């Protein structure tokens, strides 16, 4: 296949970017990586070609170059793209795999197009495990650009876990909606655990979760995670009830207001996260456990994540007409 790329570059070698790189190298894909903190020994031993500055991508990759970005959303993405674009050739492709706001992605696409560069907004789900063994990708971009990287994405995706969602901006919009649904599901499961904990008799919650995993209507990966971590932690009582988040679903609630679309469950789930700051709410502990399981999110407050929440979105809701 002419467009079947056997190499790519990546900026950001943390939990997502690093594990995606390991998966790629295991599948025979050459990876050129950059991280301001440097690459881990594990990545170097696995075969990563490390570069010390963004200019190195032009020297180490063949055109048309494909470079993924896996860094926190916000102004830093603009800064990295601006610097990177100075060292690329026309027709090279920048892929933002982070949780950027879709309006920001539209703006970045337009700015790069003026320079002759291509841009793909790539919603990435599946957490750390997905990055390591097969992710779920939601791609937004022009068809011609997507065609060039699609074989690569299919190799890195879990079977069936890839969709070209539509034109630029749609990948990150679809991922944002996905995150909103995730919040609603987490909240419902958390409230269910809360009810089980408050029953007048002591219930074997781990056994109940195991039962729910097998044949029930609510069986899911989140229920799988809930049982696994519940058993590993010896219950739920020692988990801090403070649920941290990076704020993406806040954007979705704001978008829904602009679109005049009612999303009461997702909106209430966001409100409940804010309400999680006490030491009694078992639903908050349950959500924290599941988020830790699929994304490595910390227990308790985290100033770095709180900073992402405050600064992750750069622009306002785009000036477009909703249906």
Secondary structure, 3 states (H helix, E strand, C coil): CCCCCCEEEEECCCHHHHHHHHHHHHCCCEEEEECCCCCCHHHHHHCCEECCCCCHHHHHCCCCCEEEECCCCCHHHHHHHHHHHCCCCCCCEEEECCCCCHHHHHHHHHHHHHCCCEEEEEEEECHHHHHHHCEEEEEECCHHHHHHHHHHHHHHEEEEEEEEEECCCHHHHHHHHHHHHHHHHHHHHHHHHHHHHHCCCCCCHHHHHHHHCCCCCCCCHHHHHHHHHHHHCCCCCCCCCCCCCCCHHHHHHHHHHHHCCCCHHHHHHHHHHHCCCCCCCHHHHHHHHHHHHHHCCCCCCCHHHHHHHHHCCCCCCCCCCCC
